[in-house]
């Protein structure tokens, strides 16, 4: 067994006898011998103690390669709610070790960012729950209301709080260094438009137009015209966008988003459904989730439940997700709707 070989290698690297390792773990030397020859494996409850003793991750005990370890960590992040402090530190340490390899540093850093964002989101949900209780139990105290609004990601009117100048500065610099990175250009455009820095957005859009021939360019022209108050121009861009041929599935989702923002809900639902039909497998849940939100806004609880059930179907059939936080969050939404009928 690979684990037995790894235990033997770690023991030998530290110049330990089987007897010395056995004494440290409060097992017999015969037990250690069986591990190393592959006739048995350590009890699952002993694995953390073994890992701590050797100063390695549990994954390393299983002799997982870096890619396998990264896959397992990513799946764990998606499947879990809030990690406790010890679990979070353990994942951080494991990723830190993997990041020392240049070949895996990029993905290790990506997963560190994912972990931090995941924890922040989980704490935000806790803040929402506590904020609701604070509002109710303080009789709507102003500070309690403000904390709840902030936890919920509320719109903030104060420009000095809500502007994106630091993000814009970073992505502007990055896009100058990597002018063909479409994803970075789009994030830059999104935030320039949100801050109403429309002249700059127009100049960066021309750069996007130089590398992109999809629906994205007319979509951004629509958003810029709309933000500038040029209604007729925006309508022309939208009309062009709707009749484009040969586009990928997210074209339909973009039109669904635009129609939702215009409160043209029936048309939005039609575009979202079209987008889901166009997607190759594995299909994402965005379309069904958006339809569920529209139904909730319109007071159509039965429609929202049906849409959330479609999300569960997609998670199960397209992604093989039958348990974990991702699924439980949807199930809670369904339960809340059914209880309020």
N, C-alpha and C positions, 0 to 999 in steps of 0.2 A: 504493500500500500504506500501511496505517496506520502501520507502523513507520517508513517513510521520512518521512512527515509529522511524526512525533514527533521523529525525529532532527533534521530541519530546524528545528522549533520550538525544541528545546533548544539547538541551535547558535546560532540567531539571538538567543535570550534571553541568551546569554553573549557576544554580539558577536563571534563567531568567523567567519572565512572557511572555506570548504571546505578550502582549503589548510592552514590552521592545524589543523583537526580531523584531517585526513589525516596531518599530520606527527606529531601526538600519538599516533596509533594505528598509525603505521608502515605506512600504506597510501597509495595514490595519491589525488589530488584527484578523478580520474575515477571511482574506486571510490565515494567519498563521494557524488558526483553521481548515480551509478546507484542508490545506496540511496535518496536523497531523491526521485528521480523514479519510484521503484518498479520499475525494471527488474531489480533484484537486491536481495538482503538480506544483511546481515552474516553471515559464517561463525559457526556456533554457538559456536565456541571464543572468538570475539571479543566475544560478548555480555556476559560478566562485566566485561571491560575497559571496554566502552562504558558500562555501568551505573555503574561506579566513577568513570569520568571525569566523567560528568554528575551524579553523586551521586543517582541514582535507582535503583529496582528494575528487574530485567529485565522484570517484568510491565508497568511503565510504558513501557518501550521498545516493547512490543507494543501500547501504547495501550489496555490493558485498563482498564475502569471499576472502581471500588471493589468492586462486587458480584462481578464476575468474579475479581478478585484474591482476595477472601475465599473464594470457592468453591474456587479452586485451592489456596489454603493449607490449607483444611480437608481436601480430598481428599489432599493431600500428607501431612498429619499422620496420617491414618488408614492410609495405605499404607506408611509407613516404619517402620523400627526406630529406633535411636538416631541422632539428628542430631549431627554433630560441632559443635564450638564455633562455627566460622565460619557454618555453615548456620543454627544456632539464632539467632545474633546477626542474621543477615540477615533472617530471618522476623520477629524482634522489631522490628527497625527499620522494616520494611515495615508491620507492624501499627500501630506507633507513629505513622507518618505518616497512615495511614487513620483512626486514632482521633481525629485532630485535627478531623475532620468530625463534627459533632454527629449527623448522619443515620446514620453508620456506626460511631460510637464504641462502642455497646453490643456489636455483634457482634465488633468488633475486640478488645475486652477479653475477650469470651467465648473467642475463639480463642487469645488469650494464655494464658488459664487452661488451655485444652485442651493447648496446647503444653507448658506447665510440668508438667501432670499426665502427659502422654505421656512426657516425658523422665524424670520421677521413676519411672514404671513401668518404663521400660527400664533405668534404673540399679538398680532393685530386682531385676530379673531377673539383672543382672550380679552383684549382691550375693549372690543365691542361689547362683549358679554358683561364685563364689569361696568362699562360706561352706561349701559341700559339700566343696570341696577342702581347706579349712582343717580341717574336722572330721576328714576322713580322714587328712590328713598330720600332724596333731598328736596323733593317737590319742584324739580326743574331748575336747580341751582345753575347759574350761568356757567360756572367753571365745569360743572358736570356735563352740561350740554356741549360745551366746546370740546371737551375731551372725547365725548362720544362721536362728535362730528369728525374730529381729526382721525380717530381710530377707524372710522368708516370710509375714509378717503374722500371726505366731502370737498366740494368746490371751495376754494379759499379766495376771497376777493382781493386780499392784500397782494399787490404786485411783488413786493420784496420777498414774499414767501413763495408765491406760485410760479415765478418766472424760471426759465430753464437756462440761464446764461452760462452756468458752469458746464452743463451737459453739451450745450451748443458749441462752446469753446473747444471742448475735447473732440467732438465729432467733426468740427470744421478742420481742426488740425489733422485728425486721422484721415479724413477724406482727401486732403491735399497730398498726404503721403501715399494713400491707396485709392486713387481716383476712380477705380473700377469696382469698388466694393459697393454693390447695390444695397445691401442691407444697411450699411452705415449711412449711406446717402439718404435712404428713406427715413431712418430715425432722425437724422438731421432736419429733413424737410418737415416731418411731423411736429417737431418742437419749435422750429422757426414759425410755422403757421400758427401754432397754439399761442406763441408770444406775439403774434401779429407783426413779425419782422418780414413783411411780405416781399419787399424788394430783394432782400437777401435770398429768400426762398425761391424767387423767380430765377435768380442767377444759378443757384444750385440745381434747380429743376432742369436747366439747360444742360448741365453736366449729366444728369440722369438720362435725359433724352438722347445723349450721345452714346450711351451704352445699353439702352433698354428700348425695345420696340413693342412692349406689351401694353396692356390697359393701364398700367401704373401712371404713365405720363399724363394722359387726359384726366385720370382721376385726380392727380395733384393739381392740374390746371383748374379743375372744378373747385377743389378746396380753396385754392388761392383766390380765385374770383369771388367765391362766396364770402371769404373772410374780408375781402376788399369792398364788399357791398355792391359788386357788379352782378346783379341778379340775372340780367339777360345773357351775359357772357357765361355765367355759371350754368344756365339752362342749356345753352348750346353745347357746352362741354359734356354735360350729363347725357344729352340726347345722343351724342357721338359715342359715348361710353357704352350705352345700352345696346347698340347695334353692332358692336365689334365682334368679329368672327374669330374662331380658332384660338380662343383664350383658355388659360388653365382655370381650374375650378375656383381659385380664390377671386377671380373676376366677379363671379356671381355673389360671393360673400361680401365683397366690397360694395356692390350695388345693394345688397341687403342692408348693410350698415348705413348707406346713404339714405335709403328709403325709411329706415327706422328713425334716423335723425330728423327726417322731414315729417314724421308721424304718419307715413303712408304704410300702415302696418300690413294690410293685406298683400300689397305688392312686395313688401319686405319678406314676408313669410314665403311667398312664391320664389323669390330669388334665393333664399336660404335653402329651400328644398332642392332647387336646381343645383346649387353648389354641392349639396351632399350627394346628389345623383352623379355629378361629374367627377367626384373624387375617386381616385384609385384606392384600392385597399392597401394598408389599413386606413379606414376612414376616420377622420377626427370628429370630435363631438361638438365643435363650435356651432354648426348650423342648428342642431337640435337644442342646444343650450340657449341660443339666441331666440328661438321660437318660444321656448319655455318662459323666458323673461318677458317677451312681448305679451304672451297670454296672461302672465301675472299683472302686467301694467294695465291690461284691458279688463281685468277682473274675471278672466276665463280660467277658473281653477281646474276644471276638468281637462281643458286643453293643455294647461301647464303640466299636469300630472302625466298626460299622455306623452308630452315632449320629453319630460325627464325620464320616463320609462324607455323612450327611444335612446336616450343617453346611456342608460344601463345596458341596453341591448348592444349598442356599439362598443361599450367597454368590454363586454363579455365576448362578443363574436369577432370583433376586429382586433382587440388587444389582449384577450385572454385574462382580463382583470375581473376576478370574481370576489375579491375581498380587498380590504385596505381602505385607507382614508379617502382616496379619490372616489371610490364607490359609496362609502358611507356618507359622504357629504351630499351626494345626490339623493340617497335614501332618506336622509334627514329632511331635505327639501320637500320630498313627496309626502312624508309623514306630516310635516307642518301644514301643507296644503289640505290634506285629507282631514286633519283635525279641525280646520277652520271652516269646513263646508257647513 
